[in-house]
Amino acid sequence: MQVRKIILAGAFGGFILLVVTMVSGAVAGAILPYNIFDIPGMRSMTDPVAALFFSYPFVLTVAAAILYDIIDPVLPGKTVRKGIMYGLLLVLIITIPNQFVIWSSMYYPAGFYLSNIFSGLVGFPLFGILCARIWGQGGLQGLKREAAGI
């Protein structure tokens, strides 16, 4: 297990998923308007526990980075293809079941589902590409060299 790479992917990947989630919420809200705070059962912004919402992407990406570390050798293709394949795998095992459970058990507005689906379809492949680059390029040093064009 490559702990440094897992921590690196968890930190940067969590940031990517957090940003993608916020952007997808704004885009979905523009297409199918809804207010997340009008949904029954949602915590108010003044509730201190609501701040844990922002830790979710980081916990998820650390767990997904551990899984990537395990299955990296069997993913086909070069860096981008590996990342997209892994991202689509995450969509299949996280986004689709999650949306089915929410849709089948709760009355949420359509914009909420659109936001979550868009977030998964964009965020997980981006996270997968990040993982593939970290594992393929030697971690942070490899990413720095790639960014510098070396």
MIFI-7176 format. One record per residue: x, y, z of N, C-alpha, C in turn; residue number from 0; residue in three letters. Coordinates in Angstrom, 1 decimal. Layout:
# residues N
+--------+--------+--------+--------+---------+--------+--------+--------+--------+-----+------+
:  neast : nnorth :    nup : caeast : canorth :   caup :  ceast : cnorth :    cup : seq : type :
+--------+--------+--------+--------+---------+--------+--------+--------+--------+-----+------+
:      X :      Y :      Z :      X :       Y :      Z :      X :      Y :      Z : NUM :  ALA :
...
+--------+--------+--------+--------+---------+--------+--------+--------+--------+-----+------+
//
This chain:
# residues 150
+--------+--------+--------+--------+---------+--------+--------+--------+--------+-----+------+
:  neast : nnorth :    nup : caeast : canorth :   caup :  ceast : cnorth :    cup : seq : type :
+--------+--------+--------+--------+---------+--------+--------+--------+--------+-----+------+
:    0.9 :   -1.2 :    0.0 :    0.0 :     0.0 :    0.0 :    0.9 :    1.2 :    0.0 :   0 :  MET :
:    0.6 :    2.1 :   -0.9 :    1.4 :     3.4 :   -1.1 :    0.7 :    4.5 :   -0.4 :   1 :  GLN :
:    1.0 :    4.7 :    0.9 :    0.3 :     5.6 :    1.8 :    0.4 :    7.0 :    1.3 :   2 :  VAL :
:    1.6 :    7.4 :    0.9 :    1.8 :     8.8 :    0.4 :    0.9 :    9.1 :   -0.7 :   3 :  ARG :
:    0.8 :    8.2 :   -1.7 :    0.0 :     8.5 :   -2.9 :   -1.5 :    8.5 :   -2.5 :   4 :  LYS :
:   -1.9 :    7.6 :   -1.5 :   -3.3 :     7.6 :   -1.1 :   -3.6 :    8.9 :   -0.4 :   5 :  ILE :
:   -2.8 :    9.4 :    0.4 :   -3.0 :    10.7 :    1.1 :   -3.1 :   11.8 :    0.1 :   6 :  ILE :
:   -2.1 :   11.8 :   -0.8 :   -2.1 :    12.9 :   -1.9 :   -3.4 :   12.8 :   -2.7 :   7 :  LEU :
:   -3.8 :   11.7 :   -3.2 :   -5.0 :    11.5 :   -4.0 :   -6.2 :   11.9 :   -3.1 :   8 :  ALA :
:   -6.2 :   11.5 :   -1.9 :   -7.4 :    11.9 :   -1.0 :   -7.5 :   13.4 :   -0.8 :   9 :  GLY :
:   -6.4 :   14.1 :   -0.6 :   -6.4 :    15.5 :   -0.4 :   -6.8 :   16.3 :   -1.7 :  10 :  ALA :
:   -6.1 :   16.0 :   -2.8 :   -6.4 :    16.7 :   -4.0 :   -7.8 :   16.3 :   -4.6 :  11 :  PHE :
:   -8.0 :   15.0 :   -4.5 :   -9.3 :    14.4 :   -5.0 :  -10.5 :   15.0 :   -4.3 :  12 :  GLY :
:  -10.3 :   15.1 :   -2.9 :  -11.4 :    15.6 :   -2.1 :  -11.7 :   17.1 :   -2.5 :  13 :  GLY :
:  -10.7 :   17.8 :   -2.8 :  -10.9 :    19.2 :   -3.3 :  -11.6 :   19.2 :   -4.6 :  14 :  PHE :
:  -11.2 :   18.4 :   -5.5 :  -11.8 :    18.3 :   -6.8 :  -13.3 :   17.9 :   -6.7 :  15 :  ILE :
:  -13.6 :   16.9 :   -5.9 :  -15.0 :    16.5 :   -5.7 :  -15.8 :   17.6 :   -5.1 :  16 :  LEU :
:  -15.2 :   18.3 :   -4.1 :  -16.0 :    19.4 :   -3.4 :  -16.3 :   20.5 :   -4.4 :  17 :  LEU :
:  -15.3 :   20.9 :   -5.2 :  -15.6 :    22.0 :   -6.2 :  -16.6 :   21.5 :   -7.3 :  18 :  VAL :
:  -16.4 :   20.3 :   -7.8 :  -17.4 :    19.8 :   -8.8 :  -18.8 :   19.7 :   -8.2 :  19 :  VAL :
:  -18.9 :   19.3 :   -6.9 :  -20.2 :    19.2 :   -6.3 :  -20.9 :   20.6 :   -6.2 :  20 :  THR :
:  -20.1 :   21.6 :   -5.8 :  -20.6 :    22.9 :   -5.7 :  -21.1 :   23.5 :   -7.1 :  21 :  MET :
:  -20.2 :   23.3 :   -8.1 :  -20.5 :    23.7 :   -9.4 :  -21.7 :   23.0 :  -10.0 :  22 :  VAL :
:  -21.8 :   21.7 :   -9.8 :  -22.9 :    20.9 :  -10.3 :  -24.2 :   21.3 :   -9.6 :  23 :  SER :
:  -24.1 :   21.7 :   -8.4 :  -25.3 :    22.2 :   -7.7 :  -25.8 :   23.5 :   -8.3 :  24 :  GLY :
:  -24.9 :   24.4 :   -8.6 :  -25.3 :    25.6 :   -9.2 :  -25.9 :   25.4 :  -10.6 :  25 :  ALA :
:  -25.2 :   24.5 :  -11.4 :  -25.7 :    24.3 :  -12.8 :  -27.1 :   23.6 :  -12.7 :  26 :  VAL :
:  -27.2 :   22.6 :  -11.9 :  -28.5 :    21.9 :  -11.7 :  -29.6 :   22.9 :  -11.2 :  27 :  ALA :
:  -29.2 :   23.8 :  -10.3 :  -30.2 :    24.7 :   -9.8 :  -30.6 :   25.7 :  -10.8 :  28 :  GLY :
:  -29.7 :   26.0 :  -11.8 :  -30.1 :    26.9 :  -12.9 :  -31.1 :   26.2 :  -13.9 :  29 :  ALA :
:  -30.9 :   24.9 :  -14.0 :  -31.7 :    24.2 :  -15.0 :  -33.1 :   23.8 :  -14.3 :  30 :  ILE :
:  -33.0 :   23.2 :  -13.2 :  -34.2 :    22.8 :  -12.4 :  -34.1 :   23.4 :  -11.0 :  31 :  LEU :
:  -34.6 :   24.6 :  -10.8 :  -34.4 :    25.3 :   -9.5 :  -34.9 :   24.6 :   -8.3 :  32 :  PRO :
:  -34.1 :   24.6 :   -7.3 :  -34.5 :    24.1 :   -6.0 :  -33.7 :   24.7 :   -4.9 :  33 :  TYR :
:  -34.2 :   24.6 :   -3.7 :  -33.4 :    25.1 :   -2.5 :  -33.2 :   23.9 :   -1.6 :  34 :  ASN :
:  -31.9 :   23.6 :   -1.4 :  -31.5 :    22.4 :   -0.6 :  -32.1 :   22.5 :    0.8 :  35 :  ILE :
:  -32.2 :   23.7 :    1.3 :  -32.6 :    23.9 :    2.7 :  -34.1 :   23.8 :    2.9 :  36 :  PHE :
:  -34.9 :   23.7 :    1.7 :  -36.3 :    23.5 :    1.8 :  -36.7 :   22.0 :    1.9 :  37 :  ASP :
:  -35.7 :   21.2 :    1.7 :  -35.9 :    19.7 :    1.7 :  -36.0 :   19.3 :    3.1 :  38 :  ILE :
:  -37.1 :   18.5 :    3.4 :  -37.3 :    18.1 :    4.8 :  -36.2 :   17.2 :    5.3 :  39 :  PRO :
:  -35.8 :   17.5 :    6.5 :  -34.7 :    16.7 :    7.1 :  -33.3 :   17.2 :    7.0 :  40 :  GLY :
:  -33.2 :   18.3 :    6.2 :  -31.8 :    18.9 :    6.0 :  -31.5 :   19.7 :    7.2 :  41 :  MET :
:  -30.3 :   19.7 :    7.6 :  -29.8 :    20.5 :    8.8 :  -29.7 :   22.0 :    8.3 :  42 :  ARG :
:  -29.9 :   22.9 :    9.2 :  -29.7 :    24.3 :    8.9 :  -28.3 :   24.6 :    8.9 :  43 :  SER :
:  -27.9 :   25.7 :    8.2 :  -26.5 :    26.2 :    8.1 :  -25.9 :   26.5 :    9.5 :  44 :  MET :
:  -26.8 :   26.9 :   10.4 :  -26.3 :    27.2 :   11.7 :  -25.9 :   26.0 :   12.6 :  45 :  THR :
:  -26.3 :   24.8 :   12.2 :  -26.0 :    23.6 :   12.9 :  -24.6 :   23.3 :   12.7 :  46 :  ASP :
:  -23.8 :   23.1 :   13.8 :  -22.4 :    22.8 :   13.7 :  -22.1 :   21.5 :   13.0 :  47 :  PRO :
:  -23.0 :   20.5 :   13.1 :  -22.8 :    19.2 :   12.4 :  -22.8 :   19.4 :   10.9 :  48 :  VAL :
:  -23.5 :   20.4 :   10.4 :  -23.6 :    20.6 :    9.0 :  -22.3 :   20.8 :    8.3 :  49 :  ALA :
:  -21.3 :   21.3 :    9.1 :  -20.0 :    21.5 :    8.5 :  -19.3 :   20.2 :    8.1 :  50 :  ALA :
:  -19.8 :   19.1 :    8.7 :  -19.2 :    17.8 :    8.3 :  -19.5 :   17.4 :    6.8 :  51 :  LEU :
:  -20.5 :   18.1 :    6.2 :  -20.8 :    17.9 :    4.8 :  -19.6 :   18.1 :    4.0 :  52 :  PHE :
:  -18.7 :   19.1 :    4.3 :  -17.6 :    19.4 :    3.5 :  -16.4 :   18.4 :    3.7 :  53 :  PHE :
:  -16.5 :   17.5 :    4.7 :  -15.5 :    16.4 :    4.8 :  -15.8 :   15.2 :    4.0 :  54 :  SER :
:  -17.1 :   15.1 :    3.6 :  -17.5 :    13.9 :    2.8 :  -16.6 :   13.6 :    1.6 :  55 :  TYR :
:  -16.4 :   14.6 :    0.7 :  -15.6 :    14.3 :   -0.4 :  -14.1 :   13.8 :   -0.1 :  56 :  PRO :
:  -13.6 :   14.2 :    1.0 :  -12.2 :    13.8 :    1.4 :  -12.2 :   12.4 :    1.9 :  57 :  PHE :
:  -13.2 :   12.1 :    2.7 :  -13.3 :    10.7 :    3.2 :  -13.6 :    9.7 :    2.1 :  58 :  VAL :
:  -14.4 :   10.1 :    1.1 :  -14.7 :     9.3 :    0.0 :  -13.5 :    9.1 :   -0.9 :  59 :  LEU :
:  -12.7 :   10.2 :   -1.1 :  -11.6 :    10.0 :   -2.0 :  -10.4 :    9.3 :   -1.4 :  60 :  THR :
:  -10.3 :    9.3 :   -0.1 :   -9.3 :     8.5 :    0.6 :   -9.6 :    7.0 :    0.4 :  61 :  VAL :
:  -10.9 :    6.7 :    0.7 :  -11.3 :     5.3 :    0.5 :  -11.2 :    4.9 :   -1.0 :  62 :  ALA :
:  -11.6 :    5.7 :   -1.9 :  -11.4 :     5.4 :   -3.3 :  -10.0 :    5.3 :   -3.8 :  63 :  ALA :
:   -9.1 :    6.1 :   -3.1 :   -7.6 :     6.0 :   -3.5 :   -7.1 :    4.7 :   -3.0 :  64 :  ALA :
:   -7.6 :    4.2 :   -1.8 :   -7.1 :     2.9 :   -1.4 :   -7.6 :    1.8 :   -2.4 :  65 :  ILE :
:   -8.8 :    1.9 :   -2.9 :   -9.3 :     1.0 :   -3.9 :   -8.4 :    1.1 :   -5.2 :  66 :  LEU :
:   -8.1 :    2.3 :   -5.6 :   -7.3 :     2.5 :   -6.8 :   -5.9 :    1.8 :   -6.6 :  67 :  TYR :
:   -5.4 :    2.0 :   -5.4 :   -4.0 :     1.4 :   -5.2 :   -4.1 :   -0.1 :   -5.4 :  68 :  ASP :
:   -5.2 :   -0.7 :   -5.0 :   -5.4 :    -2.2 :   -5.2 :   -5.6 :   -2.6 :   -6.6 :  69 :  ILE :
:   -6.4 :   -1.9 :   -7.4 :   -6.8 :    -2.3 :   -8.7 :   -6.0 :   -1.7 :   -9.8 :  70 :  ILE :
:   -5.1 :   -0.8 :   -9.5 :   -4.3 :    -0.1 :  -10.5 :   -3.6 :   -1.0 :  -11.5 :  71 :  ASP :
:   -3.0 :   -2.1 :  -11.1 :   -2.3 :    -3.0 :  -12.0 :   -3.2 :   -3.6 :  -13.1 :  72 :  PRO :
:   -4.5 :   -3.7 :  -12.8 :   -5.4 :    -4.4 :  -13.8 :   -6.2 :   -3.5 :  -14.7 :  73 :  VAL :
:   -6.0 :   -2.1 :  -14.4 :   -6.7 :    -1.2 :  -15.3 :   -6.1 :   -1.1 :  -16.6 :  74 :  LEU :
:   -6.8 :   -1.1 :  -17.7 :   -6.2 :    -1.1 :  -19.1 :   -5.9 :    0.3 :  -19.5 :  75 :  PRO :
:   -4.9 :    0.4 :  -20.4 :   -4.6 :     1.7 :  -21.1 :   -3.6 :    2.5 :  -20.4 :  76 :  GLY :
:   -3.4 :    3.7 :  -21.0 :   -2.5 :     4.7 :  -20.5 :   -3.2 :    5.5 :  -19.4 :  77 :  LYS :
:   -2.5 :    6.6 :  -19.0 :   -3.0 :     7.4 :  -17.8 :   -4.4 :    7.8 :  -17.9 :  78 :  THR :
:   -4.8 :    8.6 :  -18.9 :   -6.1 :     9.1 :  -19.0 :   -7.2 :    8.0 :  -19.1 :  79 :  VAL :
:   -6.9 :    7.0 :  -20.0 :   -7.9 :     5.9 :  -20.1 :   -8.1 :    5.2 :  -18.8 :  80 :  ARG :
:   -7.0 :    4.9 :  -18.1 :   -7.1 :     4.3 :  -16.8 :   -7.9 :    5.1 :  -15.8 :  81 :  LYS :
:   -7.7 :    6.4 :  -15.8 :   -8.4 :     7.3 :  -14.9 :   -9.9 :    7.3 :  -15.2 :  82 :  GLY :
:  -10.2 :    7.4 :  -16.5 :  -11.6 :     7.5 :  -16.9 :  -12.3 :    6.1 :  -16.6 :  83 :  ILE :
:  -11.6 :    5.0 :  -16.9 :  -12.2 :     3.7 :  -16.6 :  -12.5 :    3.6 :  -15.1 :  84 :  MET :
:  -11.5 :    4.1 :  -14.2 :  -11.7 :     4.0 :  -12.8 :  -12.9 :    4.9 :  -12.4 :  85 :  TYR :
:  -12.9 :    6.1 :  -13.0 :  -14.0 :     7.1 :  -12.6 :  -15.4 :    6.5 :  -13.0 :  86 :  GLY :
:  -15.5 :    5.8 :  -14.1 :  -16.8 :     5.2 :  -14.5 :  -17.1 :    4.1 :  -13.6 :  87 :  LEU :
:  -16.1 :    3.4 :  -13.1 :  -16.4 :     2.3 :  -12.1 :  -16.9 :    2.9 :  -10.9 :  88 :  LEU :
:  -16.4 :    4.0 :  -10.4 :  -16.9 :     4.7 :   -9.2 :  -18.4 :    5.2 :   -9.5 :  89 :  LEU :
:  -18.6 :    5.7 :  -10.7 :  -20.0 :     6.1 :  -11.0 :  -21.0 :    4.9 :  -10.8 :  90 :  VAL :
:  -20.5 :    3.7 :  -11.3 :  -21.4 :     2.5 :  -11.2 :  -21.6 :    2.0 :   -9.8 :  91 :  LEU :
:  -20.5 :    2.1 :   -9.0 :  -20.7 :     1.6 :   -7.6 :  -21.1 :    2.6 :   -6.6 :  92 :  ILE :
:  -21.0 :    3.9 :   -6.9 :  -21.4 :     5.0 :   -5.9 :  -22.6 :    5.8 :   -6.4 :  93 :  ILE :
:  -22.5 :    6.4 :   -7.5 :  -23.5 :     7.4 :   -8.0 :  -24.8 :    6.7 :   -8.3 :  94 :  THR :
:  -24.8 :    5.7 :   -9.1 :  -26.1 :     5.0 :   -9.5 :  -26.8 :    4.4 :   -8.3 :  95 :  ILE :
:  -26.2 :    3.6 :   -7.5 :  -26.9 :     3.0 :   -6.3 :  -27.4 :    4.1 :   -5.4 :  96 :  PRO :
:  -26.6 :    5.2 :   -5.2 :  -26.9 :     6.2 :   -4.3 :  -28.2 :    7.0 :   -4.8 :  97 :  ASN :
:  -28.2 :    7.3 :   -6.0 :  -29.4 :     7.9 :   -6.6 :  -30.6 :    7.1 :   -6.6 :  98 :  GLN :
:  -30.5 :    5.8 :   -6.8 :  -31.6 :     4.9 :   -6.7 :  -32.2 :    4.8 :   -5.3 :  99 :  PHE :
:  -31.3 :    4.7 :   -4.3 :  -31.8 :     4.7 :   -2.9 :  -32.5 :    6.0 :   -2.6 : 100 :  VAL :
:  -32.0 :    7.1 :   -2.9 :  -32.6 :     8.4 :   -2.6 :  -33.9 :    8.5 :   -3.4 : 101 :  ILE :
:  -33.9 :    8.2 :   -4.7 :  -35.1 :     8.3 :   -5.5 :  -36.2 :    7.4 :   -5.0 : 102 :  TRP :
:  -35.9 :    6.2 :   -4.6 :  -36.9 :     5.2 :   -4.2 :  -37.4 :    5.4 :   -2.7 : 103 :  SER :
:  -36.7 :    6.2 :   -2.0 :  -37.1 :     6.4 :   -0.6 :  -37.5 :    7.8 :   -0.1 : 104 :  SER :
:  -37.2 :    8.8 :   -0.9 :  -37.4 :    10.2 :   -0.5 :  -38.0 :   11.0 :   -1.6 : 105 :  MET :
:  -38.7 :   12.1 :   -1.2 :  -39.3 :    13.0 :   -2.2 :  -38.4 :   14.2 :   -2.3 : 106 :  TYR :
:  -37.4 :   14.2 :   -3.2 :  -36.5 :    15.3 :   -3.4 :  -36.8 :   15.9 :   -4.8 : 107 :  TYR :
:  -36.5 :   17.2 :   -5.0 :  -36.7 :    17.8 :   -6.2 :  -35.8 :   17.3 :   -7.3 : 108 :  PRO :
:  -36.2 :   17.4 :   -8.6 :  -35.5 :    16.8 :   -9.7 :  -34.1 :   17.4 :   -9.8 : 109 :  ALA :
:  -33.9 :   18.7 :   -9.4 :  -32.6 :    19.4 :   -9.5 :  -31.6 :   18.7 :   -8.6 : 110 :  GLY :
:  -32.1 :   18.2 :   -7.5 :  -31.2 :    17.5 :   -6.5 :  -30.6 :   16.3 :   -7.2 : 111 :  PHE :
:  -31.4 :   15.5 :   -7.9 :  -30.9 :    14.3 :   -8.6 :  -30.0 :   14.7 :   -9.7 : 112 :  TYR :
:  -30.3 :   15.7 :  -10.5 :  -29.5 :    16.2 :  -11.6 :  -28.1 :   16.6 :  -11.1 : 113 :  LEU :
:  -28.1 :   17.3 :  -10.0 :  -26.9 :    17.8 :   -9.4 :  -26.0 :   16.6 :   -9.0 : 114 :  SER :
:  -26.5 :   15.6 :   -8.3 :  -25.7 :    14.4 :   -7.9 :  -25.2 :   13.6 :   -9.1 : 115 :  ASN :
:  -26.1 :   13.4 :  -10.1 :  -25.7 :    12.7 :  -11.3 :  -24.6 :   13.4 :  -12.0 : 116 :  ILE :
:  -24.7 :   14.7 :  -12.2 :  -23.7 :    15.5 :  -12.9 :  -22.4 :   15.5 :  -12.1 : 117 :  PHE :
:  -22.5 :   15.6 :  -10.8 :  -21.3 :    15.6 :   -9.9 :  -20.6 :   14.3 :  -10.1 : 118 :  SER :
:  -21.3 :   13.2 :  -10.1 :  -20.6 :    11.9 :  -10.2 :  -20.0 :   11.6 :  -11.6 : 119 :  GLY :
:  -20.8 :   12.0 :  -12.7 :  -20.3 :    11.8 :  -14.0 :  -19.1 :   12.7 :  -14.4 : 120 :  LEU :
:  -18.9 :   13.8 :  -13.7 :  -17.8 :    14.7 :  -14.0 :  -16.7 :   14.5 :  -12.9 : 121 :  VAL :
:  -17.1 :   14.5 :  -11.7 :  -16.1 :    14.4 :  -10.6 :  -15.3 :   13.1 :  -10.5 : 122 :  GLY :
:  -16.0 :   12.0 :  -10.7 :  -15.3 :    10.7 :  -10.5 :  -14.3 :   10.4 :  -11.6 : 123 :  PHE :
:  -14.6 :   10.7 :  -12.9 :  -13.5 :    10.5 :  -13.9 :  -12.3 :   11.5 :  -13.7 : 124 :  PRO :
:  -12.6 :   12.7 :  -13.2 :  -11.5 :    13.6 :  -12.9 :  -10.7 :   13.1 :  -11.8 : 125 :  LEU :
:  -11.3 :   12.6 :  -10.8 :  -10.6 :    11.9 :   -9.7 :   -9.8 :   10.7 :  -10.2 : 126 :  PHE :
:  -10.4 :    9.9 :  -11.1 :   -9.7 :     8.8 :  -11.6 :   -8.4 :    9.2 :  -12.4 : 127 :  GLY :
:   -8.5 :   10.2 :  -13.2 :   -7.4 :    10.7 :  -13.9 :   -6.3 :   11.2 :  -12.9 : 128 :  ILE :
:   -6.7 :   11.9 :  -11.9 :   -5.8 :    12.3 :  -10.9 :   -5.0 :   11.1 :  -10.3 : 129 :  LEU :
:   -5.8 :   10.1 :   -9.9 :   -5.2 :     8.9 :   -9.3 :   -4.2 :    8.3 :  -10.3 : 130 :  CYS :
:   -4.6 :    8.1 :  -11.6 :   -3.8 :     7.5 :  -12.6 :   -2.5 :    8.3 :  -12.8 : 131 :  ALA :
:   -2.6 :    9.6 :  -12.7 :   -1.3 :    10.4 :  -12.8 :   -0.5 :   10.3 :  -11.6 : 132 :  ARG :
:   -1.0 :   10.3 :  -10.4 :   -0.2 :    10.1 :   -9.2 :    0.5 :    8.8 :   -9.2 : 133 :  ILE :
:   -0.2 :    7.7 :   -9.5 :    0.4 :     6.4 :   -9.5 :    1.3 :    6.2 :  -10.6 : 134 :  TRP :
:    1.0 :    6.8 :  -11.8 :    1.9 :     6.6 :  -13.0 :    3.1 :    7.5 :  -13.0 : 135 :  GLY :
:    3.1 :    8.6 :  -12.4 :    4.1 :     9.6 :  -12.5 :    5.0 :    9.8 :  -11.2 : 136 :  GLN :
:    4.8 :    8.9 :  -10.3 :    5.7 :     9.0 :   -9.1 :    5.2 :   10.0 :   -8.0 : 137 :  GLY :
:    3.9 :   10.1 :   -7.9 :    3.4 :    11.0 :   -6.8 :    3.5 :   12.5 :   -7.1 : 138 :  GLY :
:    3.7 :   13.3 :   -6.0 :    3.7 :    14.7 :   -6.1 :    4.9 :   15.2 :   -7.0 : 139 :  LEU :
:    6.0 :   14.6 :   -6.9 :    7.2 :    15.0 :   -7.7 :    6.8 :   14.9 :   -9.2 : 140 :  GLN :
:    6.2 :   13.8 :   -9.6 :    5.8 :    13.5 :  -11.0 :    4.8 :   14.5 :  -11.4 : 141 :  GLY :
:    3.8 :   14.9 :  -10.6 :    2.9 :    15.9 :  -11.0 :    3.5 :   17.3 :  -11.2 : 142 :  LEU :
:    4.5 :   17.6 :  -10.3 :    5.2 :    18.9 :  -10.4 :    6.0 :   18.9 :  -11.8 : 143 :  LYS :
:    6.7 :   17.8 :  -12.1 :    7.5 :    17.7 :  -13.3 :    6.5 :   17.8 :  -14.5 : 144 :  ARG :
:    5.4 :   17.2 :  -14.5 :    4.4 :    17.2 :  -15.6 :    3.9 :   18.6 :  -15.7 : 145 :  GLU :
:    3.6 :   19.3 :  -14.6 :    3.1 :    20.7 :  -14.7 :    4.1 :   21.6 :  -15.3 : 146 :  ALA :
:    5.4 :   21.4 :  -14.9 :    6.5 :    22.2 :  -15.4 :    6.8 :   21.9 :  -16.9 : 147 :  ALA :
:    6.3 :   20.8 :  -17.4 :    6.6 :    20.4 :  -18.8 :    7.9 :   19.7 :  -19.0 : 148 :  GLY :
:    8.4 :   19.1 :  -17.9 :    9.7 :    18.4 :  -18.0 :    9.4 :   17.0 :  -18.4 : 149 :  ILE :
+--------+--------+--------+--------+---------+--------+--------+--------+--------+-----+------+
//
